[in-house]
Amino acid sequence: MGAVRAGTVAQLASCDDWRGGTIDERLGTIAQVRNQVDPDDSPAVPTMSDEEAYDYFEAACAPGYAASFRLYKLYGRGASFRSLVD
């Protein structure tokens, strides 16, 4: 899903790619984005589960104006705010 750079789609995947992806592609993109945001699986870096990230991307990418939003930026923001509600 999206263009590959340095072996991953994480940096270039957008909401437009998200909308056009299959469920498996979307889950793969979530894993790649999570790995880019937190490559060392550090407990200090807030992350989201696959289900949380999927639901978050579904909502964030729903509006037409969100087509060019980068998923890794959305993920970082969503995960950081998630820690406030835990």
C-alpha positions as MATLAB code, in Angstrom:
seq = 'MGAVRAGTVAQLASCDDWRGGTIDERLGTIAQVRNQVDPDDSPAVPTMSDEEAYDYFEAACAPGYAASFRLYKLYGRGASFRSLVD';
ca = [
       0.000    0.000    0.000;
       1.650    3.241   -1.100;
       5.152    3.843   -2.428;
       8.085    1.951   -0.914;
      11.068    3.904    0.418;
      13.970    2.195    2.199;
      12.028   -1.077    2.220;
       8.879    0.285    3.855;
       5.731    2.194    2.930;
       5.526    3.828    6.352;
       6.906    7.247    5.412;
       4.838    7.744    2.268;
       1.532    5.979    2.981;
      -1.362    8.426    2.975;
      -5.055    8.339    3.790;
      -5.729    7.931    0.077;
      -3.615    4.748    0.131;
      -5.435    3.647    3.283;
      -8.823    4.003    1.623;
      -7.703    1.934   -1.368;
      -5.991   -0.807    0.644;
      -7.249   -4.243    1.566;
      -7.567   -5.245    5.213;
      -4.300   -7.199    4.998;
      -2.501   -4.250    3.391;
      -3.849   -1.935    6.056;
      -2.700   -4.201    8.884;
       0.721   -4.507    7.254;
       0.940   -0.734    6.981;
       0.031   -0.337   10.650;
       2.880   -2.695   11.584;
       5.338   -0.791    9.383;
       4.236    2.594   10.707;
       4.473    1.378   14.313;
       7.981    0.073   13.601;
       9.014    3.459   12.169;
       7.604    5.362   15.138;
       9.068    2.948   17.715;
      11.764    0.750   16.095;
      13.176   -0.430   19.429;
       9.805   -1.281   21.012;
      10.540    1.155   23.820;
       8.041    1.389   26.679;
       8.646    5.167   26.706;
       7.150    5.579   23.208;
       3.346    5.514   23.127;
       1.872    3.087   20.606;
      -1.547    1.767   19.626;
      -2.735   -1.788   19.145;
      -3.638   -2.897   15.617;
      -7.330   -2.473   16.415;
      -6.865    0.990   17.917;
      -4.716    2.153   14.999;
      -7.146    0.674   12.459;
     -10.121    2.452   14.017;
      -8.118    5.669   14.347;
      -7.060    5.630   10.676;
     -10.605    4.827    9.595;
     -11.904    7.903   11.396;
      -9.010   10.221   10.544;
      -9.008    9.276    6.852;
     -12.782    9.444    6.378;
     -13.085   13.138    5.415;
     -12.319   13.954    1.790;
      -9.790   16.614    2.773;
      -7.643   13.991    4.544;
      -6.539   12.216    1.338;
      -2.951   13.462    1.483;
      -2.465   13.090    5.256;
       0.532   10.866    6.034;
      -0.343    7.867    8.176;
       2.869    7.948   10.203;
       2.141   11.516   11.310;
      -1.435   10.615   12.209;
      -0.204    7.559   14.099;
       2.314    9.544   16.142;
      -0.278   12.092   17.138;
      -2.957    9.507   17.853;
      -0.656    7.354   19.965;
       0.568   10.302   22.005;
      -2.975   11.388   22.828;
      -3.987    7.803   23.558;
      -1.667    7.807   26.572;
      -3.716   10.643   28.061;
      -6.884    8.542   28.202;
      -5.310    5.398   29.696;
];
